[in-house]
Amino acid sequence: MVNINVNRSFNESLLVGGLFCLINIVKSNLSAIMSHNQISGNGKWDSNSYGVINDIMTAEGQRASHPFHCAIPPVFVLSDGTIVPVVHIVLKPVYTMLGLTSAKCGQPLKRISLVSIPNGILLVEKPNYLQMYKGLLFPGKDDKEKNPRKTRARVSFAMLRQIAEWRYADVSF
C-alpha cells in the first residue's frame, strides 16, 4: 500500500521479518504531524463481533488538548494465525537551502532523521508512555471544525529520544 498525501507525507506499509511496518516520510524538524491512520491504538478485543477497538488517546499540549482516535490496531493477525506487531517508522529528510547561505543554488540532502514511534500498547497500556512523558503526543494543526475522528496530532521527537536514545537518530551526508 503506497499513498501520496496532500500534506506531502509518504506512507508505506510492509511486512518485514514478522513485523508490520508503517513507514512515513515527513517534513518537520522537531515533531511529526500524524493522522489517525498513522499511529496505532491499544487494540482491545472484547468481542468477536466488534473486532479490535482502540481507546481514544489524548493529544495534550501546553495550551490545548484534544481527543485522538487511532485507526490502526497494534497487531495484525495473518491468515495463518501469526500475530505480528505494528512498528511505526518515520523518515524525515532535511535539506540545505544553498540560496539562503551562498550564491549557489539547489537543495542538497543534509541528513535523514529516523524515528520509531511506540506502538499503541506501549503508548497507553504498559508502560503507558503518554502518562509518563507529557507532551509526547500533542495537538496538530487542525481547526475545531474538523471531524474529531480525523484530527491529527504531533509526536515530539525530543520526547522519543528521552524514552530511548535509539528512537531518534540522524544519518548525515
Secondary structure as UniProt FT lines:
FT   STRAND          2..4
FT   TURN            6..7
FT   STRAND          10..16
FT   TURN            17..18
FT   STRAND          19..25
FT   STRAND          31..34
FT   TURN            36..37
FT   STRAND          44..47
FT   TURN            48..50
FT   STRAND          51..53
FT   STRAND          57..60
FT   STRAND          65..68
FT   STRAND          75..77
FT   TURN            79..80
FT   STRAND          83..95
FT   HELIX           98..101
FT   STRAND          109..117
FT   HELIX           120..124
FT   HELIX           129..132
FT   TURN            134..135
FT   STRAND          137..139
FT   TURN            144..145
FT   HELIX           148..150
FT   STRAND          153..156
FT   HELIX           157..163
FT   HELIX           165..167
FT   STRAND          168..172
//
